[in-house]
Amino acid sequence: MSIALQNIQVNAPDDPHHFLLKDISFELSDGSVTILIGHTGSGKSTLLQVMAGIMEPSTGAISLDGQPLWHTRKVNQAHLLRLGLIFQFPEQQLFAGSIRGEFAYSLRPYRLAADERERRIRAACADLDPHGAFALERSPFALSGGEQRRLALATTFATAPDWLLMDEPTAGLEAAAVRELLRLIRGRERGGFVIATHDLDTFLPLADRVLVLDRGELVFDGSPEALCRAPELLTRAGVGLPSCVEAAQVLARCGIAIAPDLLTPELAAPAILNALRERGSASPEPAPQAAAPKHAREARVTPAPPQAAWLALDPRAKWLLYLLLVIGTMQQQLWSGLAASALLLGLSFLGLPRSVIRGSWKVAVPFLIFMLLSIMLAGLEWRSTEGQFPLGFSIKSGWSAAFTLTRLFLILMAGYWLAVSTTYGQLVQGLNWALAFFRRMKLPVESFALAVSLLFRFIPLILREWQRFSAIVRARGKAAIRPGMVRMRDIPALVVPLLLAMFHKAEQMTVAMEMKKVDGKHQLLKKSTLSWRTKDTLLVILSGVAFGVLMYMRD
């Protein structure tokens, strides 16, 4: 099965003028091994997710055997089952109570017969579990870190996809596991591999083709040997040289000339021996240099994306706006007042990146579902009148609950706005400035400010992790749904790894704070970067006017 990309372009979610991928076109044939290299942030992971049907390209087309992968913003289910994606740190995707449950979740979309399912599980375990650690009823969380990573690889290998897309598959694997992975890749009878990696020494000898990305653009497409004969391409793309090229350069400085495209020690050793025997003879012809695209030869400086208007304001002014909006909302007793608060809150979101505005739905939708259920429960009442159905609904009680929960919803979204429109350092500095009066009263202001700022910090962090794990469950569950959506049956596979990741990050933060001695007296802060300008004064005046309007409308 061939896979072809034609003029693929992916825009950054927060800046449509910035490209994560730009004009990517190539075609891969069945049975080939292609490695994808580039510096961190060059677009390798984005390209893999586009090829796997997880991320929809802004423009361009992807086809498998000539058939389009996307149709009306959804991925063709039959094609999706033929693609497999292994993310970085795949052990973070584990969630089930048993190893058998992990295999069952990955194999469920294929609707296999019981005997075929068991055969695939046994084969995957035999390939990636040489020590017999994968007892099927054992909890995956009882395995070591390396064993968990091998289990995650095994669950994907068991699906036997036509194309296996791998993102840094050797990271964190011991040498024996890497050799086993290479054996599986070499011994596979059908299908192809696309491997994003920085481990050139491991994968270059295995590759049929190499793609080099630089700032989202494809700057090289050719054989490993041709790339090694043009090492300046790797240097310009910010990628380290493979050992075969470095060895050739060092030997050349010692007067021993060998070709830089000898990818393995088995190939290099005879060449070095012959060069030593012929030392002193005429110098060999210089290695051919692959022509780099014009845009790769020119020095480029990527302009920084324009800063959102709210990010440039002083955090003290934004804290004041947030507090006045929350106080004014809490004082409202009429729906018209809440409507005014909602309008002011909506205006505050103007100027934020589109990705931030779309991310607000990740916070809003669960709370709105909670509101609906709460209103239904609050309005239920038991009637004792004979001859009538005993269970009824009180509109008055439901309406009262709806009003209270709407007020809380507006406060929640105001907190989200403050968190995403203010950097963490400025958030802490602004709060410390606001609480300066209480510091004179010997109150633990620093500890309170740190706790509040950490709470706000976790809001965008949770949203980023939610997006990451939702992409993982869509890849594992083979869901033919629109990007960004998650099926109800995939919620356990999303929530469990998400909670574990958040606990891990909280633990890391706690350790870092302890090492920095953050105990309420020592702050993890640099010198103050607060700067009050005219537009901050204008924001304070507008905040006061808005607060006055809300207080006037509260009754």
C-alpha positions as CSV (number, residue, x, y, z in Angstrom):
1,M,0.0,0.0,0.0
2,S,1.5,3.3,-1.1
3,I,1.0,6.5,0.8
4,A,1.2,9.9,-0.9
5,L,1.2,13.5,0.4
6,Q,0.6,16.3,-2.0
7,N,1.3,20.0,-1.0
8,I,0.5,19.4,2.7
9,Q,0.4,22.5,4.8
10,V,-0.4,22.8,8.5
11,N,-1.0,26.2,10.1
12,A,-0.1,26.9,13.7
13,P,-3.4,27.0,15.7
14,D,-2.7,30.3,17.3
15,D,-1.2,32.1,14.2
16,P,-2.6,31.3,10.7
17,H,0.5,33.0,9.2
18,H,2.9,30.6,10.9
19,F,3.3,27.2,9.3
20,L,4.1,24.0,11.2
21,L,4.4,22.2,7.8
22,K,4.8,23.9,4.5
23,D,4.3,22.5,1.0
24,I,5.3,18.8,1.9
25,S,5.0,16.4,-1.0
26,F,6.3,12.9,-1.4
27,E,5.2,9.3,-2.0
28,L,6.3,6.2,-0.1
29,S,6.1,2.8,-1.6
30,D,5.0,-0.4,0.2
31,G,7.7,-2.3,2.1
32,S,10.0,0.7,2.5
33,V,11.7,2.0,5.6
34,T,11.8,5.8,5.7
35,I,13.4,7.8,8.5
36,L,12.4,11.4,9.3
37,I,15.0,13.6,10.9
38,G,15.2,17.3,11.9
39,H,15.9,19.5,14.8
40,T,13.4,19.7,17.7
41,G,10.4,21.7,16.6
42,S,11.1,21.1,12.9
43,G,7.7,19.4,12.4
44,K,8.5,15.7,12.6
45,S,5.8,14.7,15.1
46,T,3.2,16.9,13.3
47,L,4.0,15.2,10.0
48,L,3.5,11.8,11.6
49,Q,0.2,12.8,13.1
50,V,-0.9,14.1,9.7
51,M,0.0,10.9,8.0
52,A,-1.8,8.8,10.7
53,G,-5.0,10.7,10.2
54,I,-4.9,12.3,13.7
55,M,-4.4,15.9,12.5
56,E,-6.1,17.3,9.5
57,P,-3.9,19.4,7.2
58,S,-4.9,23.0,6.5
59,T,-4.4,22.4,2.8
60,G,-3.2,19.6,0.6
61,A,-4.2,15.9,0.2
62,I,-3.2,12.5,1.6
63,S,-4.0,9.3,-0.2
64,L,-3.5,5.6,0.4
65,D,-3.3,3.5,-2.7
66,G,-4.8,6.5,-4.6
67,Q,-7.8,6.8,-2.3
68,P,-8.2,10.0,-0.2
69,L,-7.6,9.6,3.6
70,W,-9.9,12.4,4.6
71,H,-13.6,12.9,3.6
72,T,-15.8,15.7,4.9
73,R,-13.4,16.3,7.8
74,K,-13.4,12.7,8.9
75,V,-10.9,9.9,8.2
76,N,-11.9,6.9,6.1
77,Q,-12.4,4.1,8.7
78,A,-11.0,1.4,6.5
79,H,-7.8,3.4,5.8
80,L,-7.5,4.3,9.5
81,L,-7.3,0.6,10.5
82,R,-4.3,0.2,8.1
83,L,-2.2,2.9,9.9
84,G,-0.5,2.6,13.3
85,L,1.1,5.4,15.2
86,I,3.5,5.1,18.2
87,F,3.9,8.3,20.1
88,Q,6.9,9.5,22.1
89,F,6.9,7.9,25.6
90,P,4.2,5.3,24.6
91,E,4.2,3.9,28.1
92,Q,2.1,6.9,29.1
93,Q,-0.8,5.6,27.1
94,L,-1.4,2.6,29.5
95,F,-4.6,2.6,31.5
96,A,-6.2,-0.8,31.7
97,G,-6.3,-3.0,34.8
98,S,-4.5,-5.9,33.1
99,I,-2.1,-6.4,30.2
100,R,-4.8,-8.4,28.4
101,G,-7.0,-5.3,28.7
102,E,-4.4,-3.2,27.0
103,F,-4.2,-5.6,24.0
104,A,-8.0,-5.8,24.0
105,Y,-8.4,-2.0,23.7
106,S,-6.0,-1.8,20.7
107,L,-7.4,-4.8,18.9
108,R,-11.1,-4.0,19.5
109,P,-11.6,-1.9,16.3
110,Y,-10.4,-4.8,14.1
111,R,-13.2,-7.1,15.3
112,L,-11.1,-10.2,15.2
113,A,-12.2,-13.7,16.0
114,A,-11.1,-14.9,19.4
115,D,-8.5,-17.3,18.1
116,E,-6.9,-14.7,15.8
117,R,-6.9,-12.2,18.6
118,E,-5.1,-14.6,20.9
119,R,-2.6,-15.5,18.2
120,R,-1.7,-11.9,17.7
121,I,-1.3,-11.2,21.4
122,R,1.0,-14.3,21.8
123,A,3.1,-13.3,18.7
124,A,3.5,-9.7,20.0
125,C,4.5,-10.9,23.5
126,A,7.0,-13.4,22.0
127,D,8.6,-10.6,19.9
128,L,8.8,-7.9,22.6
129,D,8.8,-9.8,25.9
130,P,11.8,-12.2,25.9
131,H,11.8,-12.5,29.7
132,G,8.1,-13.4,30.1
133,A,7.1,-10.3,32.1
134,F,3.8,-9.9,30.1
135,A,1.6,-12.2,32.2
136,L,-1.8,-11.3,30.6
137,E,-3.6,-10.9,34.0
138,R,-0.8,-8.7,35.4
139,S,-1.3,-5.0,35.9
140,P,0.7,-3.0,33.4
141,F,1.6,-0.6,36.2
142,A,3.5,-3.4,37.9
143,L,6.0,-3.4,35.1
144,S,9.2,-1.5,35.0
145,G,9.5,1.6,32.9
146,G,11.3,-0.2,30.1
147,E,8.8,-3.1,30.2
148,Q,5.9,-0.7,30.0
149,R,7.4,0.9,26.9
150,R,7.8,-2.5,25.3
151,L,4.2,-3.4,26.2
152,A,3.0,-0.2,24.5
153,L,5.0,-1.1,21.4
154,A,3.6,-4.7,21.5
155,T,0.0,-3.5,21.6
156,T,0.6,-1.5,18.4
157,F,2.6,-4.3,16.7
158,A,-0.3,-6.7,17.4
159,T,-2.6,-4.6,15.2
160,A,-0.3,-5.4,12.2
161,P,-0.9,-2.1,10.4
162,D,0.2,-1.7,6.8
163,W,2.1,1.5,7.7
164,L,3.7,1.9,11.2
165,L,4.6,5.4,12.1
166,M,7.0,5.7,15.0
167,D,8.1,8.8,17.0
168,E,11.5,8.3,18.6
169,P,10.9,4.6,19.2
170,T,14.3,3.9,20.8
171,A,14.2,6.6,23.4
172,G,14.4,5.0,26.9
173,L,14.9,1.5,25.5
174,E,17.9,-0.7,26.6
175,A,20.3,-1.9,24.0
176,A,18.7,-5.4,23.9
177,A,15.3,-4.0,23.3
178,V,16.6,-1.8,20.5
179,R,18.2,-4.8,18.8
180,E,14.9,-6.7,19.1
181,L,13.0,-3.7,17.6
182,L,15.4,-3.6,14.7
183,R,15.0,-7.3,14.1
184,L,11.2,-6.9,13.9
185,I,11.5,-4.1,11.4
186,R,14.0,-6.0,9.2
187,G,11.9,-9.2,9.4
188,R,8.5,-7.7,8.6
189,E,7.2,-9.2,5.4
190,R,4.7,-6.5,4.4
191,G,4.0,-2.8,5.1
192,G,6.2,0.1,5.5
193,F,7.8,2.2,8.3
194,V,8.2,5.9,8.8
195,I,10.4,6.6,11.8
196,A,11.1,10.0,13.3
197,T,14.4,9.8,15.2
198,H,17.5,11.5,16.3
199,D,19.3,8.2,16.5
200,L,21.0,8.2,13.1
201,D,23.5,5.6,13.9
202,T,20.8,3.0,14.6
203,F,18.4,3.7,11.8
204,L,20.5,5.0,8.8
205,P,21.8,1.6,7.9
206,L,18.2,0.3,8.0
207,A,16.6,3.0,5.9
208,D,15.7,3.0,2.3
209,R,15.0,6.7,2.3
210,V,15.6,9.8,4.4
211,L,13.5,12.9,4.7
212,V,15.0,16.0,6.4
213,L,12.7,18.7,7.8
214,D,13.9,22.2,8.7
215,R,11.3,24.6,10.1
216,G,8.4,22.7,8.6
217,E,10.0,22.5,5.1
218,L,11.3,19.4,3.4
219,V,15.0,20.2,2.6
220,F,16.2,16.7,1.6
221,D,14.6,13.6,0.1
222,G,17.0,10.8,-0.9
223,S,19.0,7.8,0.2
224,P,21.1,7.6,3.4
225,E,24.3,7.4,1.3
226,A,23.5,10.6,-0.6
227,L,22.7,12.4,2.7
228,C,26.1,11.3,4.2
229,R,27.8,12.6,1.2
230,A,26.2,16.1,1.9
231,P,26.7,16.5,5.6
232,E,26.3,20.3,5.3
233,L,22.5,19.7,4.9
234,L,22.4,18.1,8.4
235,T,24.4,20.9,9.8
236,R,22.2,23.6,8.4
237,A,19.1,21.7,9.5
238,G,20.4,21.7,13.1
239,V,20.9,17.9,13.2
240,G,24.0,16.1,14.5
241,L,26.2,14.1,12.0
242,P,26.1,10.3,12.0
243,S,29.2,8.5,13.3
244,C,30.2,7.3,9.8
245,V,30.5,11.0,8.6
246,E,32.3,12.1,11.8
247,A,34.7,9.1,11.5
248,A,35.4,9.9,7.9
249,Q,36.2,13.6,8.8
250,V,38.5,12.6,11.6
251,L,40.4,10.1,9.5
252,A,40.7,12.6,6.7
253,R,42.4,15.0,9.1
254,C,44.9,12.2,9.8
255,G,45.5,11.6,6.1
256,I,43.3,8.6,5.7
257,A,40.6,9.2,3.1
258,I,37.5,7.0,3.1
259,A,34.0,7.7,1.8
260,P,31.6,9.3,4.4
261,D,28.7,7.0,3.2
262,L,29.9,3.8,4.8
263,L,27.0,3.4,7.2
264,T,28.1,0.4,9.3
265,P,31.4,-0.7,10.9
266,E,31.3,-3.8,8.6
267,L,31.5,-1.5,5.6
268,A,33.9,1.0,7.1
269,A,36.5,-1.5,8.3
270,P,37.7,-2.8,4.9
271,A,37.7,0.7,3.5
272,I,40.0,1.9,6.3
273,L,42.3,-1.1,5.8
274,N,42.6,-0.3,2.1
275,A,43.2,3.4,2.8
276,L,46.0,2.5,5.2
277,R,47.6,0.2,2.6
278,E,47.4,2.9,-0.1
279,R,48.3,5.8,2.1
280,G,50.5,8.3,0.3
281,S,48.8,7.7,-3.1
282,A,46.8,10.3,-4.9
283,S,44.0,11.9,-3.0
284,P,40.5,10.5,-3.8
285,E,38.0,12.6,-5.6
286,P,35.9,14.7,-3.4
287,A,32.6,13.2,-2.4
288,P,29.7,14.5,-4.4
289,Q,27.6,17.1,-2.7
290,A,23.8,16.9,-2.9
291,A,22.3,20.2,-4.1
292,A,20.4,21.8,-1.3
293,P,17.2,23.8,-2.0
294,K,17.7,27.5,-2.3
295,H,15.7,28.2,0.8
296,A,17.9,25.8,2.7
297,R,21.1,27.6,1.6
298,E,20.0,31.0,2.6
299,A,20.2,32.1,6.2
300,R,16.7,32.6,7.5
301,V,15.4,34.1,10.7
302,T,11.9,33.1,11.5
303,P,10.0,36.2,12.8
304,A,8.4,35.8,16.1
305,P,4.6,35.6,16.0
306,P,2.8,38.8,17.0
307,Q,2.1,38.9,20.7
308,A,-1.6,38.9,21.6
309,A,-2.8,42.2,23.0
310,W,-3.8,40.8,26.4
311,L,-0.3,39.3,26.9
312,A,1.3,42.7,26.7
313,L,-0.7,44.3,29.5
314,D,0.5,44.6,33.1
315,P,-0.7,41.7,35.3
316,R,-1.8,44.0,38.1
317,A,-4.4,45.6,35.7
318,K,-5.6,42.1,34.7
319,W,-5.8,41.0,38.3
320,L,-7.9,44.0,39.1
321,L,-10.2,43.4,36.1
322,Y,-10.6,39.7,37.1
323,L,-11.4,40.6,40.7
324,L,-13.9,43.3,39.8
325,L,-15.6,41.0,37.2
326,V,-15.8,38.1,39.8
327,I,-17.2,40.4,42.5
328,G,-19.7,42.0,40.2
329,T,-20.9,38.6,38.9
330,M,-21.3,37.3,42.4
331,Q,-23.5,40.3,43.3
332,Q,-26.0,39.7,40.5
333,Q,-29.5,38.7,41.4
334,L,-31.2,39.0,38.0
335,W,-30.6,37.3,34.6
336,S,-30.0,40.6,33.0
337,G,-27.0,41.2,35.3
338,L,-25.6,37.8,34.4
339,A,-26.1,38.6,30.7
340,A,-24.1,41.8,31.2
341,S,-21.3,39.9,33.0
342,A,-21.2,37.3,30.2
343,L,-20.9,40.1,27.7
344,L,-18.0,41.7,29.5
345,L,-16.3,38.3,29.8
346,G,-16.8,37.7,26.1
347,L,-15.1,41.0,25.3
348,S,-12.1,40.0,27.4
349,F,-11.5,37.0,25.1
350,L,-11.1,39.3,22.1
351,G,-7.5,39.4,20.9
352,L,-6.6,36.0,22.3
353,P,-5.2,33.4,19.9
354,R,-7.8,31.2,18.2
355,S,-6.3,28.1,19.8
356,V,-6.9,29.5,23.3
357,I,-10.5,30.4,22.4
358,R,-11.0,26.9,21.1
359,G,-9.4,25.5,24.2
360,S,-11.9,27.2,26.4
361,W,-14.5,24.7,25.1
362,K,-12.4,22.0,26.8
363,V,-13.3,23.7,30.1
364,A,-16.8,24.9,29.2
365,V,-18.3,21.7,27.8
366,P,-17.8,19.4,30.9
367,F,-19.1,22.2,33.2
368,L,-22.2,22.8,31.0
369,I,-22.9,19.0,31.1
370,F,-22.6,19.1,34.9
371,M,-24.9,22.1,34.9
372,L,-27.6,20.3,32.9
373,L,-27.5,17.3,35.2
374,S,-27.5,19.4,38.3
375,I,-30.5,21.5,37.1
376,M,-32.4,18.3,36.3
377,L,-31.7,16.8,39.8
378,A,-32.4,20.1,41.6
379,G,-35.8,20.4,40.0
380,L,-37.0,16.9,40.8
381,E,-39.6,16.7,43.5
382,W,-41.8,14.0,45.1
383,R,-45.5,14.6,45.0
384,S,-47.8,12.9,47.4
385,T,-51.1,13.8,45.6
386,E,-53.1,10.7,44.9
387,G,-53.9,9.8,41.3
388,Q,-50.8,11.6,39.9
389,F,-47.4,10.4,38.9
390,P,-45.4,10.8,42.1
391,L,-42.2,12.2,40.5
392,G,-42.4,15.7,39.1
393,F,-40.3,18.7,38.2
394,S,-40.2,22.1,39.9
395,I,-39.5,24.8,37.5
396,K,-38.8,27.2,40.3
397,S,-36.1,25.0,41.9
398,G,-34.5,24.2,38.5
399,W,-34.5,27.9,37.6
400,S,-32.8,28.8,40.8
401,A,-30.1,26.1,40.4
402,A,-29.6,27.3,36.8
403,F,-29.0,30.8,38.0
404,T,-26.5,29.8,40.7
405,L,-24.6,27.5,38.3
406,T,-24.5,30.1,35.6
407,R,-22.9,32.5,38.0
408,L,-20.2,29.9,38.9
409,F,-19.7,29.1,35.2
410,L,-18.9,32.8,34.4
411,I,-16.4,32.9,37.3
412,L,-14.8,29.7,36.0
413,M,-14.3,31.2,32.6
414,A,-13.0,34.4,34.0
415,G,-10.3,32.3,35.8
416,Y,-9.5,30.5,32.5
417,W,-9.1,33.9,30.8
418,L,-6.7,35.2,33.5
419,A,-4.6,31.9,33.3
420,V,-4.2,31.9,29.6
421,S,-3.6,35.6,29.1
422,T,-0.9,36.0,31.8
423,T,2.5,34.2,32.0
424,Y,3.2,32.3,35.2
425,G,5.9,34.7,36.4
426,Q,3.8,37.8,35.9
427,L,0.9,36.1,37.5
428,V,2.9,35.6,40.7
429,Q,4.4,39.1,40.6
430,G,1.1,40.8,40.1
431,L,-0.5,38.8,43.0
432,N,2.4,39.6,45.3
433,W,2.0,43.3,44.5
434,A,-1.7,43.2,45.2
435,L,-1.1,41.5,48.6
436,A,1.7,43.8,49.7
437,F,-0.5,45.4,52.3
438,F,-1.1,42.1,54.1
439,R,2.6,41.4,54.1
440,R,3.0,44.3,56.5
441,M,0.6,42.5,58.8
442,K,3.0,39.4,59.0
443,L,0.5,37.2,57.1
444,P,1.9,34.4,54.9
445,V,1.3,36.3,51.7
446,E,4.0,34.5,49.6
447,S,2.6,31.1,50.4
448,F,-0.9,32.2,49.5
449,A,0.3,33.8,46.3
450,L,2.2,30.7,45.3
451,A,-0.7,28.4,45.9
452,V,-3.1,30.6,43.9
453,S,-0.7,31.1,41.0
454,L,0.0,27.3,40.8
455,L,-3.8,26.7,40.7
456,F,-4.1,29.1,37.7
457,R,-1.0,27.5,36.2
458,F,-2.6,24.1,36.1
459,I,-5.6,25.2,34.0
460,P,-3.7,25.6,30.7
461,L,-1.5,22.6,31.6
462,I,-4.5,20.3,32.0
463,L,-5.8,21.5,28.6
464,R,-2.5,20.8,26.8
465,E,-2.3,17.3,28.4
466,W,-6.0,16.7,27.5
467,Q,-5.2,17.5,23.8
468,R,-2.1,15.2,23.8
469,F,-3.9,12.2,25.3
470,S,-7.0,12.7,23.2
471,A,-4.7,12.3,20.1
472,I,-3.3,9.1,21.6
473,V,-6.7,7.5,22.2
474,R,-7.9,8.5,18.7
475,A,-4.8,6.7,17.3
476,R,-5.3,3.6,19.5
477,G,-9.1,3.5,19.2
478,K,-9.2,4.1,15.5
479,A,-12.1,6.5,15.8
480,A,-13.3,8.0,12.5
481,I,-14.4,11.2,14.1
482,R,-13.6,14.9,13.7
483,P,-10.3,16.1,15.1
484,G,-10.4,17.2,18.7
485,M,-13.4,14.9,19.6
486,V,-13.4,11.8,21.8
487,R,-15.9,9.0,22.0
488,M,-17.5,8.1,25.3
489,R,-16.1,4.6,25.3
490,D,-12.6,6.1,25.0
491,I,-12.9,8.2,28.1
492,P,-11.3,5.7,30.5
493,A,-8.3,5.4,28.1
494,L,-8.0,9.2,28.2
495,V,-8.7,10.1,31.8
496,V,-6.5,7.5,33.6
497,P,-3.3,8.4,31.7
498,L,-4.2,12.1,32.1
499,L,-4.6,11.9,35.9
500,L,-1.3,9.9,36.1
501,A,0.5,12.5,34.1
502,M,-0.9,15.4,36.2
503,F,0.1,13.5,39.4
504,H,3.6,13.1,38.0
505,K,3.9,16.8,37.1
506,A,2.6,17.8,40.5
507,E,5.2,15.5,42.1
508,Q,8.0,17.0,39.9
509,M,6.8,20.5,40.9
510,T,6.9,19.6,44.6
511,V,10.4,18.2,44.4
512,A,11.6,21.3,42.5
513,M,10.0,23.6,45.1
514,E,11.7,21.7,47.9
515,M,15.1,21.8,46.2
516,K,14.6,25.6,45.7
517,K,13.5,25.9,49.4
518,V,10.2,27.6,48.5
519,D,8.7,27.7,52.0
520,G,6.9,31.0,52.0
521,K,10.0,33.0,52.6
522,H,12.0,32.2,49.5
523,Q,10.3,32.9,46.2
524,L,11.0,31.3,42.8
525,L,11.0,34.8,41.2
526,K,13.4,36.8,39.2
527,K,13.6,40.6,39.5
528,S,10.3,42.3,38.9
529,T,9.3,42.7,35.3
530,L,6.2,44.7,35.9
531,S,5.8,47.9,33.8
532,W,2.8,50.1,34.0
533,R,1.8,51.9,30.9
534,T,-1.0,54.1,29.6
535,K,-3.0,51.3,28.2
536,D,-2.9,49.6,31.7
537,T,-4.4,52.8,33.1
538,L,-7.1,52.7,30.5
539,L,-7.9,49.1,31.3
540,V,-8.3,50.0,35.0
541,I,-10.7,52.8,34.1
542,L,-12.7,50.5,31.9
543,S,-12.7,47.9,34.6
544,G,-14.1,50.4,37.1
545,V,-16.8,51.5,34.7
546,A,-17.8,47.8,34.0
547,F,-17.9,47.1,37.8
548,G,-20.1,50.2,38.3
549,V,-22.5,48.9,35.6
550,L,-22.7,45.5,37.2
551,M,-23.3,46.9,40.7
552,Y,-26.1,49.1,39.2
553,M,-27.7,46.1,37.6
554,R,-27.4,43.7,40.6
555,D,-31.0,44.3,41.8
